[in-house]
């Protein structure tokens, strides 16, 4: 009796969870470039002025989620002032998530990960390109596209070990002489970043 009751509850819960499952954003159809109702209303009110552009007008339609897992991962690495990688097809990336190093392959489950200072490794066959990221976020979509948004990104081979050591020593000195919580926090952030830079060079 109890077994039958628990089974029926489980079946009902499974059915309701399937019925109410939300779709990922990449499963939804791409939005149109402009809102036709808004444009029509704007032209009635301001016939001599072009309607303003919205962010969606500058975005390309999202590619659909493929039926089969693609052989490559499409990566975008974007900074506030530059695009380092744009629609680059690679085999794998490893991002420095706050929860640990996270490998992303084609077909990865949709994920959002906060990034900490560390190494982004981009794998193309036997070639591996490494970038030092200061912080940011990684958005992995269900259609095998990974958008990596960082504050700063520098190829590891462009880092100067002497400047990194000097910066680490300077911030350690600032932490020792800090008198306020703000000064201590700023010095600790500098130590964390330069320690990660040092680990990237020596690791």
N, CA and C of each residue as an Amber inpcrd file, in Angstrom:
protein
   609
   0.8290000  -1.1970000   0.0000000   0.0000000   0.0000000   0.0000000
   0.8710000   1.2590000   0.0000000   1.8360000   1.2990000   0.9450000
   2.7250000   2.4540000   1.0020000   3.5850000   2.5490000  -0.2500000
   4.0020000   1.3510000  -0.7390000   4.8300000   1.3670000  -1.9380000
   4.0670000   1.9430000  -3.1210000   2.7860000   1.5470000  -3.2850000
   1.9820000   2.0510000  -4.3940000   1.7470000   3.5500000  -4.2500000
   1.5180000   4.0000000  -3.0040000   1.2880000   5.4310000  -2.7690000
   2.5020000   6.2580000  -3.1230000   3.6980000   5.8180000  -2.6910000
   4.9130000   6.5730000  -2.9870000   5.2040000   6.5710000  -4.4760000
   4.8760000   5.4350000  -5.1620000   5.1200000   5.3580000  -6.6010000
   4.2390000   6.3480000  -7.3490000   2.9630000   6.4640000  -6.9390000
   2.0580000   7.3880000  -7.6250000   2.4770000   8.8410000  -7.3750000
   2.9620000   9.1270000  -6.1510000   3.4470000  10.4740000  -5.8750000
   4.6530000  10.8080000  -6.7350000   5.5620000   9.8390000  -6.8740000
   6.7650000  10.0500000  -7.6830000   6.3850000  10.2980000  -9.1400000
   5.4370000   9.4890000  -9.6550000   5.0210000   9.6510000 -11.0510000
   4.3960000  11.0210000 -11.2800000   3.5620000  11.4730000 -10.3150000
   2.9290000  12.7760000 -10.4540000   3.9700000  13.8980000 -10.4020000
   4.9400000  13.7670000  -9.4820000   5.9840000  14.7930000  -9.3680000
   6.8280000  14.8500000 -10.6300000   7.1390000  13.6740000 -11.2030000
   7.9520000  13.6440000 -12.4230000   7.2040000  14.2970000 -13.5650000
   5.9000000  13.9900000 -13.6850000   5.1090000  14.5620000 -14.7690000
   5.0180000  16.0710000 -14.6480000   4.8130000  16.5630000 -13.4040000
   4.6910000  18.0120000 -13.2340000   6.0170000  18.7090000 -13.5010000
   7.1480000  18.0790000 -13.0940000   8.4440000  18.7130000 -13.3340000
   8.7510000  18.7670000 -14.8220000   8.3410000  17.7420000 -15.5790000
   8.5540000  17.7700000 -17.0180000   7.6720000  18.8200000 -17.6710000
   6.4400000  18.9550000 -17.1580000   5.5020000  19.8880000 -17.7510000
   5.9420000  21.3310000 -17.5310000   6.5300000  21.6010000 -16.3440000
   6.8620000  22.9760000 -16.0070000   8.3460000  23.2960000 -16.1800000
   9.0960000  22.4320000 -16.8170000  10.5330000  22.6840000 -17.0060000
  10.7500000  23.9260000 -17.8740000  11.5680000  24.8440000 -17.3760000
  11.8570000  26.0580000 -18.1430000  12.8880000  25.7650000 -19.2080000
  12.7780000  26.4320000 -20.3490000  13.7440000  26.2610000 -21.4210000
  14.9650000  27.1350000 -21.1710000  16.1150000  26.6760000 -21.6520000
  17.2960000  27.5080000 -21.6250000  17.1300000  28.6010000 -22.6620000
  17.8520000  29.7160000 -22.4660000  17.7240000  30.8280000 -23.4050000
  18.1360000  30.4270000 -24.8110000  19.0800000  29.4800000 -24.9130000
  19.5350000  29.0680000 -26.2410000  18.5490000  28.1200000 -26.9120000
  17.5570000  27.6050000 -26.1560000  16.5240000  26.7720000 -26.7630000
  15.4010000  27.6100000 -27.3580000  15.3560000  28.9070000 -26.9680000
  14.2930000  29.7700000 -27.4310000  14.6430000  30.3670000 -28.7840000
  13.6430000  30.6980000 -29.6060000  13.9420000  31.3010000 -30.9090000
  14.5660000  32.6740000 -30.7420000  15.3930000  33.0580000 -31.6930000
  16.0300000  34.3710000 -31.6370000  14.9880000  35.4630000 -31.7840000
  15.2060000  36.5650000 -31.0570000  14.2730000  37.6760000 -31.1350000
  14.5000000  38.4520000 -32.4270000  13.4590000  39.1050000 -32.9130000
  13.5940000  39.9260000 -34.1120000  14.4470000  41.1390000 -33.7900000
  15.0640000  41.7140000 -34.8270000  15.9970000  42.8110000 -34.6140000
  15.3010000  44.0570000 -34.0810000  14.0140000  44.2630000 -34.4180000
  13.3250000  45.4390000 -33.9180000  11.8830000  45.1020000 -33.5780000
  11.3280000  45.8550000 -32.6580000   9.9480000  45.6750000 -32.2230000
   9.0530000  46.4770000 -33.1620000   8.3130000  45.7820000 -34.0100000
   7.5190000  46.4710000 -35.0340000   6.4300000  47.3450000 -34.4200000
   5.8140000  46.9070000 -33.3200000   4.7770000  47.7190000 -32.6690000
   5.3620000  49.0210000 -32.1500000   6.5520000  48.9240000 -31.5490000
   7.2060000  50.1240000 -31.0360000   7.5430000  51.0780000 -32.1760000
   8.0660000  50.5440000 -33.2710000   8.4410000  51.3850000 -34.4180000
   7.2180000  52.0850000 -34.9970000   6.1030000  51.3380000 -35.1310000
   4.8750000  51.9500000 -35.6600000   4.3790000  53.0690000 -34.7420000
   4.3870000  52.8230000 -33.4370000   3.9570000  53.8460000 -32.4810000
   4.8680000  55.0660000 -32.5260000   6.1760000  54.7980000 -32.6600000
   7.1380000  55.9010000 -32.7200000   6.8980000  56.7680000 -33.9510000
   6.6430000  56.1300000 -35.0980000   6.4440000  56.8900000 -36.3430000
   5.1770000  57.7360000 -36.2900000   4.1750000  57.2470000 -35.5560000
   2.9530000  58.0480000 -35.4060000   3.2200000  59.2940000 -34.5590000
   4.0240000  59.1230000 -33.5170000   4.3030000  60.2410000 -32.6130000
   5.3930000  61.1690000 -33.1600000   6.4190000  60.5710000 -33.8100000
   7.5610000  61.3530000 -34.3130000   7.8630000  60.9570000 -35.7560000
   7.0660000  61.4010000 -36.6990000   7.2710000  60.9590000 -38.0930000
   8.5690000  61.4640000 -38.7120000   9.1500000  62.5300000 -38.1700000
  10.3600000  63.1090000 -38.7650000  11.6540000  62.6380000 -38.0940000
  11.5360000  61.6940000 -37.1410000  12.7230000  61.2400000 -36.4050000
  12.7920000  59.7150000 -36.4190000  13.9890000  59.1810000 -36.6930000
  14.1670000  57.7270000 -36.6930000  13.9970000  57.1820000 -35.2780000
  13.4280000  55.9920000 -35.1370000  13.2860000  55.4040000 -33.7940000
  14.6470000  55.0620000 -33.2060000  14.7890000  55.1220000 -31.8730000
  16.0790000  54.7890000 -31.2530000  16.3800000  53.3020000 -31.3850000
  17.6610000  52.9960000 -31.3810000  18.1050000  51.6060000 -31.4380000
  18.1430000  51.0200000 -30.0330000  17.8130000  49.7480000 -29.9180000
  17.9080000  49.0200000 -28.6590000  19.0440000  48.0080000 -28.7680000
  19.5490000  47.4750000 -27.6450000  20.6600000  46.5210000 -27.7290000
  20.3960000  45.3360000 -28.6500000  19.1370000  44.8700000 -28.7170000
  18.8390000  43.7130000 -29.5600000  19.0610000  44.0030000 -31.0400000
  19.0330000  45.2910000 -31.4220000  19.2520000  45.6420000 -32.8290000
  20.6890000  45.3730000 -33.2570000  21.6080000  45.3360000 -32.2890000
  23.0270000  45.1270000 -32.6160000  23.4690000  43.6810000 -32.4050000
  22.5620000  42.8400000 -31.9260000  22.9200000  41.4560000 -31.6350000
  22.5810000  40.5430000 -32.7990000  23.4630000  39.6170000 -33.0820000
  23.1780000  38.6160000 -34.1030000  22.2050000  37.5970000 -33.5290000
  21.3510000  37.0050000 -34.3710000  20.4390000  35.9590000 -33.8590000
  21.2310000  34.8050000 -33.2620000  20.7260000  34.2640000 -32.1400000
  21.4010000  33.1330000 -31.5090000  21.3070000  31.9140000 -32.4030000
  22.3980000  31.1930000 -32.5860000  22.3010000  29.9480000 -33.3490000
  21.4850000  28.9220000 -32.5880000  20.7190000  28.0760000 -33.2800000
  19.9060000  27.0760000 -32.5730000  20.7750000  26.0080000 -31.9230000
  20.2230000  25.3380000 -30.9260000  20.9280000  24.2230000 -30.2910000
  20.9480000  23.0500000 -31.2570000  22.1240000  22.5520000 -31.6440000
  22.1810000  21.4680000 -32.6310000  21.6430000  20.1630000 -32.0660000
  21.1190000  19.3150000 -32.9640000  20.5930000  18.0140000 -32.5490000
  21.7210000  17.1020000 -32.0700000  22.8880000  17.2040000 -32.7140000
  24.0510000  16.4020000 -32.3330000  25.1400000  17.3120000 -31.7650000
  25.9660000  16.7770000 -30.8890000  27.0490000  17.5570000 -30.2920000
  28.0680000  17.8990000 -31.3810000  28.3770000  19.1950000 -31.5750000
  29.3620000  19.5630000 -32.5980000  30.7680000  19.1400000 -32.1990000
  31.6510000  19.1190000 -33.1630000  33.0310000  18.6990000 -32.8910000
  33.8680000  19.8180000 -32.2950000  33.4120000  21.0680000 -32.4050000
  34.1760000  22.2100000 -31.9100000  33.3320000  23.0590000 -30.9530000
  34.0350000  23.7690000 -30.0830000  33.4250000  24.7230000 -29.1700000
  33.7070000  26.1220000 -29.7120000  32.6830000  26.9520000 -29.8190000
  32.8500000  28.3310000 -30.2900000  33.0500000  29.2350000 -29.0880000
  34.1670000  29.9860000 -29.0910000  34.5480000  30.7920000 -27.9290000
  34.6160000  32.2670000 -28.3060000  34.0410000  33.1060000 -27.4390000
  34.1750000  34.5590000 -27.5270000  34.8160000  35.0400000 -26.2260000
  35.9390000  35.7320000 -26.3400000  36.6000000  36.3310000 -25.1790000
  36.5380000  37.8420000 -25.3520000  35.7700000  38.5000000 -24.4870000
  35.4760000  39.9240000 -24.6590000  35.9010000  40.7040000 -23.4290000
  36.5420000  41.8670000 -23.6700000  36.9140000  42.8050000 -22.6190000
  36.0510000  44.0560000 -22.7620000  36.0250000  44.9220000 -21.7630000
  35.2210000  46.1400000 -21.9000000  35.6350000  47.0150000 -23.0810000
  36.8860000  46.8840000 -23.5270000  37.4010000  47.7640000 -24.5730000
  37.9020000  47.0030000 -25.8090000  37.7530000  45.6840000 -25.8390000
  38.3400000  44.9160000 -26.9400000  37.6800000  43.5510000 -27.0400000
  37.8100000  42.9390000 -28.2160000  37.3840000  41.5590000 -28.4270000
  38.6320000  40.7360000 -28.7390000  39.0440000  39.9000000 -27.7930000
  40.2850000  39.1270000 -27.9500000  40.0600000  37.9210000 -28.8560000
  38.9830000  37.1730000 -28.6140000  38.6020000  36.0410000 -29.4560000
  37.1580000  36.2360000 -29.8970000  36.9010000  36.0770000 -31.1800000
  35.5490000  36.2680000 -31.7000000  35.1500000  35.0580000 -32.5370000
  34.1680000  34.3090000 -32.0490000  33.6400000  33.1170000 -32.7480000
  34.7620000  32.1650000 -33.1520000  35.7200000  31.9690000 -32.2470000
  36.8480000  31.0690000 -32.5290000  36.4590000  29.6420000 -32.1890000
  36.6490000  28.7380000 -33.1430000  36.3150000  27.3310000 -32.9230000
  37.5370000  26.6030000 -32.3640000  37.3580000  26.0050000 -31.1770000
  38.4530000  25.3340000 -30.4790000  37.9700000  23.9710000 -29.9950000
  38.9080000  23.1860000 -29.4750000  38.5590000  21.8630000 -28.9470000
  38.0840000  21.9310000 -27.5000000  38.6860000  22.8470000 -26.7190000
  38.3560000  22.9310000 -25.3000000  38.9160000  24.2190000 -24.7250000
  38.2640000  24.7450000 -23.6800000  38.8450000  25.8240000 -22.8800000
  38.7920000  25.4070000 -21.4140000  39.7640000  25.8710000 -20.6520000
  39.7720000  25.6690000 -19.2020000  39.7580000  27.0490000 -18.5750000
  38.7040000  27.3390000 -17.7950000  38.5380000  28.6690000 -17.2180000
  38.8050000  28.6260000 -15.7130000  39.3460000  29.7420000 -15.1470000
  39.6290000  29.7840000 -13.7080000  38.3900000  30.2000000 -12.9070000
  37.4630000  29.2760000 -12.7160000  36.2510000  29.5800000 -11.9580000
  36.5760000  29.6950000 -10.4790000  35.7260000  30.4140000  -9.7410000
  35.9370000  30.5660000  -8.3010000  35.8150000  29.2270000  -7.5760000
  35.1320000  28.2570000  -8.1930000  34.9840000  26.9240000  -7.5970000
  36.1160000  25.9850000  -7.9910000  37.0360000  26.4670000  -8.8450000
  38.1470000  25.6360000  -9.3080000  38.2510000  25.6780000 -10.8240000
  39.2940000  25.0650000 -11.3600000  39.4730000  25.0290000 -12.8120000
  38.3160000  24.2640000 -13.4480000  37.7040000  24.8410000 -14.4900000
  36.5540000  24.2160000 -15.1350000  36.8350000  24.0320000 -16.6130000
  36.8360000  22.7840000 -17.0530000  37.0210000  22.4820000 -18.4590000
  35.6910000  22.5270000 -19.1960000  35.6980000  23.1380000 -20.3810000
  34.4880000  23.2540000 -21.1910000  34.7570000  22.6310000 -22.5530000
  33.9700000  21.6120000 -22.8850000  34.0590000  20.9050000 -24.1570000
  32.7950000  21.1570000 -24.9610000  32.7820000  20.8230000 -26.2590000
  31.5330000  20.9130000 -27.0240000  30.4400000  20.0760000 -26.3670000
  29.2240000  20.6170000 -26.3210000  28.1140000  19.9030000 -25.7000000
  28.0200000  20.0900000 -24.2020000  28.8190000  20.9950000 -23.6370000
  28.7830000  21.2440000 -22.1860000  27.4000000  21.7530000 -21.7810000
  26.9620000  21.3670000 -20.6010000  25.6730000  21.8250000 -20.0880000
  25.7250000  23.3400000 -19.8940000  24.5930000  24.0110000 -20.0990000
  24.5310000  25.4680000 -19.9310000  24.9190000  25.8450000 -18.5040000
  25.8660000  26.7720000 -18.3710000  26.4470000  27.1070000 -17.0720000
  26.8320000  28.5860000 -17.0310000  26.7390000  29.1740000 -15.8550000
  27.3120000  30.5010000 -15.6040000  28.3170000  30.3350000 -14.4730000
  29.5520000  30.7910000 -14.6930000  30.6010000  30.6380000 -13.6860000
  31.2890000  31.9750000 -13.4470000  31.4530000  32.3270000 -12.1710000
  32.2380000  33.5160000 -11.8230000  33.7180000  33.1520000 -11.9130000
  34.5150000  34.0670000 -12.4430000  35.9320000  33.8070000 -12.6380000
  36.7600000  34.5270000 -11.5780000  37.8680000  33.9110000 -11.2120000
  38.8260000  34.5210000 -10.2980000  40.1210000  34.7660000 -11.0750000
  41.0650000  35.5500000 -10.5430000  42.3390000  35.7320000 -11.2370000
  43.0130000  34.3880000 -11.5010000  43.3680000  34.1690000 -12.7520000
  43.9900000  32.8940000 -13.1110000  44.1320000  32.7320000 -14.6030000
  44.4250000  31.4990000 -15.0190000  44.7620000  31.1990000 -16.4100000
  43.5490000  30.6650000 -17.1670000  43.2990000  31.2550000 -18.3350000
  42.3680000  30.7060000 -19.3150000  43.2030000  29.9720000 -20.3580000
  42.9910000  28.6600000 -20.5020000  43.7190000  27.8620000 -21.4950000
  42.7960000  27.5520000 -22.6600000  43.2540000  27.9000000 -23.8690000
  42.4830000  27.6520000 -25.0890000  43.1960000  26.5560000 -25.8700000
  42.5290000  25.4140000 -26.0500000  43.1500000  24.2450000 -26.6720000
  42.6510000  24.0690000 -28.1060000  43.5950000  24.0750000 -29.0390000
  43.3070000  23.7990000 -30.4470000  44.2490000  22.6900000 -30.9040000
  43.7640000  21.4630000 -30.9140000  44.6360000  20.3430000 -31.2400000
  45.7500000  20.2530000 -30.2210000  47.0230000  20.3050000 -30.7040000
  48.1700000  20.2500000 -29.7950000  48.6070000  21.6340000 -29.3170000
  48.0030000  22.6800000 -29.8740000  48.3760000  24.0450000 -29.4990000
  47.5300000  24.5210000 -28.3190000  48.1970000  25.1220000 -27.3330000
  47.5060000  25.6700000 -26.1610000  47.9320000  27.1270000 -26.0040000
  46.9540000  28.0330000 -26.0370000  47.2070000  29.4500000 -25.8140000
  46.6780000  29.8180000 -24.4370000  47.5090000  30.5100000 -23.6510000
  47.1300000  30.8440000 -22.2810000  47.0130000  32.3550000 -22.1100000
  45.9140000  32.7510000 -21.4530000  45.6780000  34.1490000 -21.1250000
  45.5170000  34.2700000 -19.6080000  46.0510000  35.3480000 -19.0490000
  45.7950000  35.6270000 -17.6330000  44.5750000  36.5200000 -17.5510000
  43.5500000  36.0740000 -16.8110000  42.3250000  36.8420000 -16.6100000
  42.3180000  37.3950000 -15.1890000  41.9090000  38.6490000 -15.0580000
  41.8540000  39.2540000 -13.7240000  40.5960000  38.8360000 -12.9810000
  39.4680000  38.7910000 -13.6710000  38.1790000  38.4030000 -13.0910000
  37.1450000  38.4630000 -14.2020000  35.9150000  38.0790000 -13.8980000
  34.8610000  38.1490000 -14.9010000  33.8650000  37.0200000 -14.7410000
  33.2120000  36.6730000 -15.8570000  32.2200000  35.6110000 -15.8650000
  32.3550000  34.8080000 -17.1470000  31.9970000  33.5190000 -17.0580000
  31.9280000  32.6460000 -18.2340000  30.4820000  32.1890000 -18.3860000
  29.9410000  32.3820000 -19.5840000  28.5830000  31.9480000 -19.8960000
  28.6870000  30.8320000 -20.9400000  28.3720000  29.6240000 -20.5240000
  28.4220000  28.4750000 -21.4360000  26.9850000  28.1650000 -21.8460000
  26.7290000  28.2070000 -23.1480000  25.3800000  28.0060000 -23.6660000
  25.2010000  26.5700000 -24.1530000  23.9480000  26.1580000 -24.2520000
  23.6490000  24.7800000 -24.6450000  23.9930000  24.4950000 -26.0990000
  24.2190000  25.5420000 -26.8990000  24.5450000  25.3310000 -28.3170000
  26.0570000  25.3000000 -28.5610000  26.8290000  24.9460000 -27.5230000
  28.2920000  24.8150000 -27.6140000  28.9720000  26.1380000 -27.9570000
  28.4500000  27.2230000 -27.3800000  29.0700000  28.5460000 -27.4750000
  29.4230000  28.9820000 -26.0620000  30.6490000  29.4540000 -25.8680000
  31.0990000  29.9440000 -24.5600000  31.4810000  31.4100000 -24.6950000
  30.7970000  32.2600000 -23.9310000  31.1160000  33.6860000 -23.8810000
  31.8720000  33.9540000 -22.5870000  33.1140000  34.4180000 -22.7150000
  33.9420000  34.7100000 -21.5470000  34.1280000  36.2190000 -21.4800000
  33.6070000  36.8210000 -20.4120000  33.6470000  38.2670000 -20.2320000
  34.6360000  38.5620000 -19.1070000  35.7140000  39.2610000 -19.4260000
  36.7650000  39.5230000 -18.4310000  37.0470000  41.0160000 -18.3410000
  37.5600000  41.4370000 -17.1930000  37.9740000  42.8360000 -17.0240000
  39.2880000  43.0800000 -17.7640000  40.2400000  42.1870000 -17.5700000
  41.5320000  42.2520000 -18.2670000  41.9310000  40.8470000 -18.7030000
  42.5760000  40.7480000 -19.8560000  43.1090000  39.4700000 -20.3470000
  44.4210000  39.7460000 -21.0630000  45.4600000  39.0610000 -20.6310000
  46.7960000  39.2630000 -21.2020000  47.4270000  37.9130000 -21.5080000
  47.9710000  37.7240000 -22.7220000  48.7000000  36.4790000 -22.9790000
  49.8150000  36.2840000 -21.9520000  49.9530000  35.0750000 -21.4490000
  50.9190000  34.8010000 -20.3760000  52.3460000  35.1120000 -20.8190000
  52.6530000  34.9110000 -22.1050000  54.0230000  35.1510000 -22.5600000
  54.3810000  36.6400000 -22.5960000  53.4080000  37.5210000 -22.3610000
  53.6910000  38.9620000 -22.3130000  53.8850000  39.4790000 -20.8860000
  53.7420000  38.6190000 -19.9000000  53.9060000  39.0390000 -18.5080000
  55.3920000  39.1580000 -18.1620000  55.7390000  40.1970000 -17.4250000
  57.1200000  40.4230000 -17.0010000  57.2840000  39.8940000 -15.5780000
  58.0630000  38.8220000 -15.3790000  58.2240000  38.2480000 -14.0270000
  58.7610000  39.2440000 -13.0100000  59.6620000  40.1360000 -13.4330000
  60.2420000  41.1060000 -12.5030000  59.1850000  42.0890000 -11.9920000
  58.3140000  42.5480000 -12.9000000  57.2540000  43.4710000 -12.4910000
  56.2440000  42.7790000 -11.5810000  55.9910000  41.4980000 -11.8520000
  55.0600000  40.7470000 -11.0050000  55.6170000  40.6210000  -9.5920000
  56.8990000  40.2850000  -9.4730000  57.5260000  40.1630000  -8.1460000
  57.5430000  41.5000000  -7.4210000  57.8250000  42.5670000  -8.1670000
  57.8550000  43.9030000  -7.5570000  56.4550000  44.2950000  -7.0670000
  55.4320000  44.0350000  -7.9010000  54.0660000  44.3590000  -7.5110000
  53.6270000  43.5790000  -6.2850000  54.0110000  42.3080000  -6.2130000
  53.6550000  41.4770000  -5.0580000  54.3010000  42.0180000  -3.7840000
  55.5700000  42.3850000  -3.8800000  56.2670000  42.9400000  -2.7130000
  55.6490000  44.2740000  -2.2860000  55.2830000  45.1140000  -3.2670000
  54.6850000  46.4220000  -2.9490000  53.3520000  46.2500000  -2.2170000
  52.5190000  45.3390000  -2.6830000  51.2100000  45.1480000  -2.0500000
  51.3400000  44.4900000  -0.6690000  52.3300000  43.6250000  -0.5110000
  52.5590000  43.0580000   0.8210000  52.9930000  44.1490000   1.8020000
  53.8150000  45.0880000   1.3150000  54.2330000  46.2210000   2.1550000
  53.0380000  47.0980000   2.5010000  52.1480000  47.3260000   1.5090000
  50.9480000  48.1390000   1.7590000  50.0310000  47.4760000   2.7790000
  49.9300000  46.1440000   2.7110000  49.0870000  45.4320000   3.6720000
  49.6490000  45.5720000   5.0840000  50.9760000  45.5240000   5.2180000
  51.6080000  45.6300000   6.5380000  51.4380000  47.0220000   7.1540000
  51.3470000  48.0440000   6.2930000  51.2450000  49.4190000   6.8000000
  49.8220000  49.9720000   6.7300000  48.8600000  49.1680000   6.2610000
  47.4820000  49.6500000   6.1220000  46.8760000  49.9450000   7.4830000
  46.1560000  51.0640000   7.5580000  45.5550000  51.4630000   8.8360000
  44.0280000  51.3850000   8.8160000  43.4260000  51.3310000   7.6420000
  41.9590000  51.2530000   7.5420000  41.5590000  49.9520000   6.8570000
  40.2740000  49.5920000   6.9980000  39.7660000  48.3710000   6.3570000
  39.8200000  48.4740000   4.8400000  39.5790000  49.6700000   4.3200000
  39.6120000  49.8660000   2.8590000  41.0280000  49.6420000   2.3400000
  42.0220000  50.2150000   3.0060000  43.4130000  50.0350000   2.5910000
  43.8190000  48.5660000   2.6660000  43.3770000  47.8800000   3.7180000
  43.6900000  46.4500000   3.8480000  43.0490000  45.6420000   2.7240000
  41.7870000  45.9630000   2.3970000  41.0870000  45.2310000   1.3330000
  41.7610000  45.4570000  -0.0180000  42.1260000  46.7110000  -0.3140000
  42.8050000  47.0190000  -1.5830000  44.1470000  46.2980000  -1.6770000
  44.8940000  46.2980000  -0.5730000  46.1890000  45.6170000  -0.5690000
  46.0170000  44.1100000  -0.7420000  44.9830000  43.5340000  -0.1120000
  44.7560000  42.0970000  -0.2190000  44.3730000  41.7050000  -1.6420000
  43.5600000  42.5390000  -2.2980000  43.2030000  42.2720000  -3.7080000
  44.4560000  42.2790000  -4.5690000  45.3360000  43.2690000  -4.3380000
  46.5900000  43.3300000  -5.0970000  47.4570000  42.1090000  -4.8680000
  47.5070000  41.6330000  -3.6250000  48.2930000  40.4240000  -3.3100000
  47.6960000  39.2090000  -4.0240000  46.3640000  39.0890000  -3.9810000
  45.7120000  37.9390000  -4.6240000  45.9910000  37.9060000  -6.1200000
  45.8810000  39.0700000  -6.7780000  46.0930000  39.1260000  -8.2270000
  47.5500000  38.8310000  -8.5640000  48.4910000  39.4450000  -7.8340000
  49.9010000  39.2300000  -8.1510000  50.3520000  37.8160000  -7.7700000
  49.7520000  37.2350000  -6.7510000  50.0590000  35.8320000  -6.4200000
  49.5980000  34.9110000  -7.5510000  48.4170000  35.2040000  -8.1180000
  47.9210000  34.4130000  -9.2520000  48.8030000  34.6180000 -10.4720000
  49.2660000  35.8550000 -10.6870000  50.1930000  36.1240000 -11.7910000
  51.4940000  35.3380000 -11.6110000  52.0110000  35.3260000 -10.3890000
  53.2390000  34.6050000 -10.1050000  53.0690000  33.1040000 -10.3120000
  51.9090000  32.5780000  -9.8910000  51.6330000  31.1500000 -10.0830000
  51.5210000  30.8220000 -11.5770000  50.9640000  31.7620000 -12.3550000
  50.8420000  31.5330000 -13.8090000  52.2080000  31.4610000 -14.4850000
  53.1530000  32.2380000 -13.9690000  54.4880000  32.2590000 -14.5660000
  55.3500000  31.0860000 -14.1320000  55.1470000  30.6470000 -12.8920000
  56.0010000  29.5810000 -12.3610000  55.3710000  28.1950000 -12.5340000
  54.0370000  28.1550000 -12.7650000  53.3350000  26.8700000 -12.8420000
  53.4670000  26.1890000 -14.1690000
